[in-house]
């Protein structure tokens, strides 16, 4: 198996786009959120493509599925934290929507990938 083949997965590519958008979005957060919500959002967003890649590199399907499940959990964290950022006024709805839309795309792709591996 090619060790870098996970980079060809659309879900990994879009998850990387999501992480990049999250990093760009939290730059405007207030200083007191630098090590709090902003950091949590960055870490959760990075966890998504990281777990997709790590799971892909595992030798057993069950391990791959476990890492995809972790990626989905991290995605739910991003969605929750993004919603909180809007509610706290750190992001406007208009700033959050492109990030949210990418998160929804990643979620749909993860669901399809998990379903296909379970068949």
Secondary structure, 3 states (H helix, E strand, C coil): CCCCHHHHCHHHHHHHHHHHHHHHHHCCCCHHHCCCHHHHHHHHHHHHHHHHHHHHHCCCHHHHHHHHHHHHHHHHHHHHHHHHHHHCCCCCHHHHHHHHHHHHHHHHHHHHHHHHHHC
